[in-house]
């Protein structure tokens, strides 16, 4: 039985050798050229952080995502001020975190939509985002943002933490 297995292994080795010989790329052929080009343009020796962004096939430096500056505010909506701006338009802002503290609120990039939602108690909630209290929401935009109260029976605080690119 061992002799049959040994003979079968020899046949397999011979067959593999013949296939490798038949399919071996010719020097200067398409496969050989493609392999050489891939080796020449390989970035395996570069650190991973420098290969994250490619421009025209070449790695470029990537700036750190850690912001240099930040800020925090709390905006309070009330019966006297049911709609207030949370964030102005700012191209240096990387992100913000919004948290409704006391009551649910509406958020909108359009002051008119926020005013309509506050005036109708949400019946006209087109173009607004409903933010439940206690849920932190990231804002990854340079666009302005307005807040509108869902109720004016009690004040509605909204905490805003922002991160900026820096000067």
Backbone as a ProteinNet text record, in pm:
[ID]
protein_1_A
[PRIMARY]
XXXXXXXXXXXXXXXXXXXXXXXXXXXXXXXXXXXXXXXXXXXXXXXXXXXXXXXXXXXXXXXXXXXXXXXXXXXXXXXXXXXXXXXXXXXXXXXXXXXXXXXXXXXXXXXXXXXXXXXXXXXXXXXXXXXXXXXXXXXXXXXXXXXXXXXXXXXXXXXXXXXXXXX
[TERTIARY]
81.4	0	85.8	195.9	286.4	351.7	375.9	437.1	343.3	214.8	116.6	110.2	112.4	108.8	234.3	350.4	475.9	474.7	425.3	419.6	323.5	209.3	112.2	172.9	248.1	313.2	414	489	584.7	512.8	400.7	324.4	274.6	226.1	175.8	289.4	406.7	521.1	563.9	566.5	601.6	500.6	372.8	267.6	277.4	300.4	313.9	434.8	545.2	664.8	639.2	569.8	539	446.2	346.2	253.5	328	412.4	488.8	580	640.8	728.9	648.8	531.7	449.8	393.3	363.3	300.8	399.3	526	627.1	628.7	627.1	628	759.6	747.1	866.4	928.3	1058.4	1127.8	1084.9	1039.3	995	850.2	782.6	641.6	552.1	421.8	327.2	326.5	328	324.4	452.1	565.2	693.1	700.1	658	660.1	568.4	448.7	354.6	411.4	476.2	535.8	647.8	730.8	841.7	789.3	685	627.4	566.7	499.3	439.8	547.6	659.3	769.5	831.4	845.5	906.1	819.2	687	595.6	542.4	601.8	555.4	586	488.1	509.5	511.4	549.5	548.9	652	757.1	859.5	823.1	716.6	677.6	590.7	596.7	508.6	362.5	274.9	133.6	70.6	103.7	41.3	68.2	179.9	211.3	148.7	87.8	26.5	-124.7	-180.8	-325.2	-384.8	-319.1	-371.5	-276.1	-329	-247	-293.2	-199.1	-226.8	-140.9	-207.1	-139.5	-52.1	-101.3	-32.2	83.8	109.1	222.6	171.8	235	190.5	222.5	134	156.2	135.3	189.2	173.6	28.4	-21.1	-158.3	-153.4	-229.4	-224.8	-302.2	-267.3	-328.6	-475.6	-560.5	-701.4	-732.9	-632.2	-655.8	-665.8	-776	-792.1	-699.9	-662	-574.1	-653.4	-777.1	-860.1	-997.3	-1061.1	-1196.6	-1272.4	-1398.9	-1480.9	-1604.9	-1670.9	-1794.4	-1888	-2015.3	-2116.9	-2244.5	-2333.2	-2466.9	-2564.6	-2656.2	-2758.5	-2889	-2962.4	-3088.6	-3204.3	-3295.5	-3417.4	-3526.5	-3609.4	-3716.6	-3836.7	-3941.6	-4059.8	-4023	-3929.4	-3886.7	-3798.1	-3720.4	-3630.2	-3646.9	-3753.1	-3774.2	-3683.5	-3619.5	-3528.3	-3400.6	-3287.3	-3157.7	-3053.1	-2951.8	-2843.3	-2754.4	-2718.5	-2625.6	-2483.3	-2467.6	-2335	-2341.7	-2248.4	-2244.2	-2175.2	-2184.1	-2108.6	-1961.1	-1880.4	-1739.3	-1658.8	-1574.5	-1495.4	-1378.3	-1348.5	-1239.3	-1289.7	-1421.1	-1476.8	-1462.3	-1401.8	-1391.9	-1516.9	-1564.6	-1679.7	-1738.6	-1857.7	-1922.8	-2006.1	-2028.1	-2116.3	-2231	-2354.7	-2474.4	-2548.9	-2592.2	-2663.7	-2777	-2901.5	-3017.3	-3025.1	-3023.4	-3012.9	-3149.5	-3237.7	-3363.7	-3482.2	-3495.6	-3609	-3559.6	-3643.8	-3613	-3614.2	-3536.5	-3530	-3528.9	-3552.8	-3539.5	-3410.5	-3341.5	-3220.9	-3244.2	-3191.3	-3205.8	-3093.3	-3057.6	-2958.6	-3025.7	-3157.9	-3235.3	-3310.7	-3288.1	-3358.9	-3510.6	-3557	-3700.6	-3765.7	-3700	-3753.6	-3756.7	-3655.1	-3652.8	-3764.2	-3785.2	-3891.4	-4028.6	-4049.4	-4177.7	-4202.6	-4101	-4117.5	-4151.3	-4085.1	-4113.2	-4252.2	-4296.7	-4426.1	-4542.7	-4522.9	-4632.4	-4621.8	-4526.5	-4510.6	-4470.7	-4402.6	-4355.1	-4448.1	-4568.1	-4659.4	-4596.9	-4516.2	-4443.2	-4297.1	-4266.3	-4130.5	-4052	-4080.4	-4007.2	-3876	-3766	-3635	-3572.2	-3623.1	-3565.4	-3530.6	-3441.9	-3400	-3446.7	-3511.2	-3561.1	-3451.3	-3405	-3299.5	-3358.2	-3369.3	-3420.1	-3320.1	-3371.7	-3281.8	-3196.3	-3073.5	-2983	-2910.4	-2931.1	-2864.7	-2763.5	-2636.5	-2531.7	-2523.6	-2521.7	-2517.9	-2396.6	-2315.3	-2202.4	-2250.3	-2188	-2215.3	-2082.9	-2072.2	-1947.2	-1963.7	-1993.9	-2020.5	-1978.6	-1947.1	-1915.1	-2040.1	-2154.8	-2280.2	-2331.2	-2411	-2470.2	-2578.4	-2610.1	-2710.7	-2795.2	-2926.3	-3022.9	-3094.8	-3136.5	-3212.4	-3348.1	-3449.7	-3585.1	-3641.4	-3715.2	-3772.3	-3892.9	-3907.1	-4027.4	-4133.9	-4091.8	-4183.6	-4125.9	-4215.2	-4170.1	-4215.9	-4271.4	-4316.2	-4197.7	-4085.5	-3962.8	-3846.5	-3739.9	-3624.2	-3560.3	-3505.4	-3438.8	-3292.7	-3204.8	-3060.9	-3003.7	-2910.8	-2840	-2691.1	-2617.1	-2471.9	-2405.4	-2306	-2236.4	-2085.3	-2015.9	-1868.6	-1815.8	-1722.5	-1671.3	-1520.4	-1475.6	-1332.9	-1299.8	-1187.9	-1148.4	-1013.6	-989.5	-861.8	-749	-777.7	-674.9	-631	-545.1	-502.9	-390.4
-118.5	0	124.9	121.1	234.9	259.5	149.6	164.2	238.6	210.2	277	424.9	456.8	597.6	669.2	606.6	668.1	691	593.6	607.3	719.3	733	839	976	984.8	1112	1151.9	1056.2	1085.2	1137.4	1074.3	1118.7	1261.9	1291.4	1426.5	1527.2	1494.8	1585.8	1608.5	1502.1	1515.9	1603.9	1581.6	1659.5	1806.7	1835.2	1973.4	2038.8	1969.7	2023.3	2054.8	1966.1	1990.1	2110.2	2124.5	2237.7	2367.6	2368.5	2489.2	2527.4	2428.3	2455.9	2513.2	2459.3	2505	2644.5	2677	2805.8	2909.9	2878.3	2972.1	3095.4	3215.9	3336	3349.8	3395.5	3419.3	3552.1	3557.8	3682.9	3788.8	3903.3	4011.8	3998.8	3891.5	3872.6	3960.3	3952.5	4036.7	4008.3	3880.6	3845.2	3889	3864.6	3903.8	4055.6	4128.5	4275.2	4326.3	4268.8	4311.7	4286.4	4171.3	4141.3	4239	4269.6	4363.7	4503.2	4546.9	4678.5	4682.3	4574.8	4568.5	4574.8	4506.3	4510.2	4648.6	4715.4	4847.9	4951.2	4935.1	5032.4	4987	4886.8	4835.3	4936	4955.9	5044.9	4966.2	4838.3	4753.6	4797.3	4870.4	4913.8	5045.3	5113.3	5240.3	5216.4	5306.6	5293.3	5302.1	5234.3	5228.3	5366	5451.5	5583.1	5666	5643.6	5722.5	5665.9	5551.1	5493.4	5504.1	5574.6	5586.7	5667.3	5772	5858.7	5856.5	5829.8	5826.8	5934.4	6007.2	6104.2	6064.5	6036.9	5990.5	5869.3	5779.1	5654	5665.6	5784.4	5801.1	5838.4	5786	5819.7	5964.7	6026.8	6163.9	6168.8	6272.4	6288.1	6318.8	6264.4	6285.6	6360.5	6473.7	6549.1	6476	6503.4	6437.5	6476.5	6383.6	6412.7	6472.7	6483.2	6541.9	6693	6752.8	6897.2	6973.1	7092	7175	7258.9	7294.4	7380.7	7319.8	7357.6	7310.1	7409.5	7386.1	7474.3	7401.6	7458.8	7400.8	7512.8	7498.2	7595.1	7520.4	7590.4	7539.2	7647	7610.4	7701.6	7662.2	7762.3	7735.3	7793	7703.9	7745.2	7764.6	7866.6	7894.9	7949.2	7988.1	8047.7	8179.3	8252.3	8379.4	8358.8	8250.6	8219.2	8072.9	8038.4	7898.2	7850	7942.6	7907.8	7989.3	7920.2	7988.4	7918.2	7993.7	7928.7	7849.4	7727.7	7645.9	7664.6	7653.8	7662.5	7754.7	7848.9	7929.7	7852	7902.2	7842.3	7865.5	7758.1	7769.5	7662.4	7706	7610.7	7551.8	7606.4	7549.4	7445.1	7428.2	7330	7189.6	7098.9	6958.1	6881.9	6906.1	6830.9	6899.2	6852.9	6897.8	6781.4	6781.9	6683.9	6763	6719.3	6788.6	6696.7	6752.4	6673.5	6756.8	6712.4	6776.5	6727.6	6820.8	6783.6	6765.5	6865.9	6864.3	6809.6	6851.3	6814.3	6778.9	6709.7	6683.7	6816.6	6825.6	6948.3	6912	7012.7	6999.9	7069	7011.9	7072.4	7095.2	7205.4	7233.5	7325	7310.7	7401.7	7527.6	7530.3	7645.3	7708.5	7836.9	7899.3	7900.7	7912.6	7913.3	7780.1	7671.1	7538.5	7516	7562.4	7549.1	7631.7	7752.9	7839.4	7777.8	7722.1	7658.6	7538.1	7458	7340.6	7381.7	7487.9	7534.6	7594.5	7667.2	7734.8	7636.4	7527.7	7431.8	7310.5	7309.6	7195.5	7068.6	7083	6967.9	6925.1	6986.1	6950.1	6985.4	7090.3	7127.8	7094.6	6967.2	6922.6	6887.7	6955.8	6928.8	7006.5	6936.7	7000.8	7012	6935.3	6937.4	6795.8	6788.5	6661.3	6659.4	6553.2	6539.5	6478	6551.6	6503.9	6474.2	6346.8	6313.2	6353.6	6385.3	6424	6304.5	6334.9	6231.3	6153.7	6190.3	6120.6	6215.4	6183.2	6265.1	6237.9	6343.4	6329.9	6405.5	6341.8	6413.7	6501.1	6616.7	6706.6	6725.6	6663.6	6665.1	6752.9	6878.7	6969.3	7109.7	7190.9	7331.5	7417.6	7356.6	7428.5	7483.3	7590.1	7641.6	7545.8	7557.5	7469.7	7549.4	7532.9	7600	7497.2	7537.1	7450.7	7513.3	7427	7471.9	7384.9	7447.6	7375.8	7293.7	7175.7	7094.9	7131.7	7193.7	7240.5	7366.9	7458.2	7579.4	7581.1	7469.5	7460.6	7470.8	7413.4	7421.6	7454.6	7515.1	7545	7416.8	7428.1	7314.7	7351.2	7284.4	7309.3	7212.7	7264.4	7183.5	7209.5	7105.2	7117	7090.6	7174.9	7165.6	7167.1	7062.3	7057.5	7055.8	7144.4	7158.1	7135.2	7093	7075.1	7147.6	7220	7301.9	7259.8	7290.8	7258.6	7341.1	7456.6	7542.8	7646.3	7736.8	7849.4	7811.9
0	0	0	77.7	82.1	-53.6	-126.9	-259.7	-354.3	-345.9	-432	-397.9	-269.6	-226.7	-273.3	-258.8	-302	-451.8	-528.8	-673.7	-713.9	-644.3	-672.5	-642.1	-531.7	-496.9	-603.2	-658.2	-765.1	-889.2	-926.1	-1043	-1023	-902	-872.6	-883	-825.1	-831.5	-976.2	-1056.3	-1197.2	-1270.2	-1243.6	-1309.8	-1271.3	-1144.4	-1098.4	-1164.6	-1171.4	-1237.2	-1383.5	-1455.3	-1595.9	-1612.9	-1525.6	-1533.8	-1504.7	-1401.5	-1369.1	-1484.3	-1548	-1661.4	-1779.5	-1805	-1917.2	-1892.3	-1768.3	-1736.2	-1684.3	-1686.2	-1637.5	-1727.3	-1668.7	-1751.6	-1827.4	-1950.5	-2032.1	-1993.3	-1995.5	-1965.1	-2066.3	-2013.7	-2100.1	-2144.1	-2103.2	-2138.3	-2051.1	-2075.7	-2003.1	-1853.8	-1816.6	-1674.3	-1605	-1668	-1610.3	-1595.5	-1697.1	-1691.2	-1580.8	-1568.1	-1464.4	-1325.3	-1305.2	-1175	-1141.5	-1239.8	-1214.9	-1183.2	-1253.2	-1225.6	-1086.3	-1046.3	-912.4	-805.1	-826.3	-729.8	-723.1	-837.8	-840.5	-770.2	-780.4	-720.9	-586.2	-529.2	-401.1	-291	-202.1	-88.3	42.7	34.1	153.3	256.3	213.7	307.5	376.8	328.5	387.4	510.7	608.5	724.4	681.1	753.1	716.1	715	811.1	819.6	694.4	627.2	509.6	383.2	390.4	271.2	274.2	374.8	384.5	269.6	228.9	123.9	5.7	-111.5	-231.5	-328.5	-383.9	-489.2	-607.4	-718.3	-839	-809.6	-723.2	-694.2	-599.2	-543.5	-452.1	-313	-209.2	-73.8	-40.5	35.5	80.9	231.4	293.6	438	470	579.4	621.8	754.2	761.8	886.3	994.9	1115	1229.9	1239.9	1281.5	1297.8	1434	1519.2	1649.6	1636.3	1678.8	1665	1759.3	1716	1797.4	1897.5	1860.1	1943.8	1962.6	2070.3	2095.2	2180.3	2196.7	2277.3	2323.9	2423.6	2475.4	2516.2	2480.7	2519.6	2556.7	2625.9	2651.5	2607.7	2520.6	2470.8	2538.5	2589.3	2658.5	2579.1	2537.8	2469.6	2574.1	2555.4	2651.7	2576.8	2651.2	2588.1	2520.4	2578.1	2519.2	2396.7	2394.5	2282.5	2243.1	2169	2132.9	2020.1	1949.3	1839.6	1856	1857.6	1870.2	1783.3	1737.2	1663.3	1758.1	1716.6	1795.4	1745.3	1614.1	1552.9	1430.4	1418.6	1296.9	1184.8	1063.6	953.7	983.2	982.1	1018.9	945.1	853.1	773.9	851.6	969.3	1049.3	1148.6	1157.3	1250.6	1192.1	1268.9	1227.5	1266.4	1389	1437.1	1558.7	1595.4	1717.8	1770.5	1899.8	1963.5	2024.2	1994.6	2042.3	2138.8	2251.4	2351.5	2408.3	2386.2	2447.3	2591.8	2687.5	2828.3	2894.4	2880.4	2954.9	2875.2	2751.7	2667.2	2527.6	2452.2	2312.5	2237	2130	2049	1900.7	1818.4	1674.3	1632.5	1533	1475.9	1327.6	1276.3	1134.1	1088	961.8	902.4	850.6	852.1	804.8	921.8	949	1062	1041.6	918	891.2	924.6	892.4	923.5	1074	1144.2	1290	1352.9	1303.6	1355.3	1330.7	1211.7	1179.4	1268.8	1294.8	1380.7	1523.5	1572.6	1708.8	1717.9	1615.8	1618.1	1608	1534.1	1514.6	1605.4	1694.7	1784.6	1712.7	1599.3	1523.7	1413.3	1405.1	1296.4	1161.9	1160.5	1039.8	1062.8	1067.5	1098.9	973.1	864.5	740.8	743.3	714.5	713.9	851.2	948.1	1082.4	1125.6	1222.3	1280.7	1425.8	1466.1	1602.8	1688.4	1787.4	1877.1	2014.6	2051.4	2185	2293.4	2411.1	2520.8	2562.1	2601.5	2649.9	2541.6	2415.1	2304.4	2240.9	2250.9	2189.2	2040.2	1961.2	1815.8	1762.3	1679.7	1619.7	1503.7	1487	1375	1302.2	1184.1	1108.3	985.3	1006.6	896.1	935.2	834	855.7	844.8	812.4	794.5	927.8	921.9	1045.2	1096.3	1224	1284	1382	1370.6	1457.3	1542	1662.1	1751.5	1778.6	1786.6	1818	1929.3	2020.1	2134.3	2091	2149.5	2128.2	2230.7	2340.3	2444	2506.1	2543.4	2611.2	2756.6	2803.8	2943.5	3039.2	3000.5	3080.1	2986.8	3040.4	2955.2	2899.3	2780	2714	2690	2763.1	2744.5	2640.6	2560.2	2460.6	2480.5	2512.1	2528.2	2394.3	2361.9	2233.7	2260.9	2220.5	2229.7	2087	2057.4	1920.8	1915.7	1797.8	1772.7	1643	1641.8	1527.5	1473.3	1347.5	1282.2	1341.8	1389.9	1445.3	1345.8	1391	1307.3	1225.8
[MASK]
+++++++++++++++++++++++++++++++++++++++++++++++++++++++++++++++++++++++++++++++++++++++++++++++++++++++++++++++++++++++++++++++++++++++++++++++++++++++++++++++++++++++

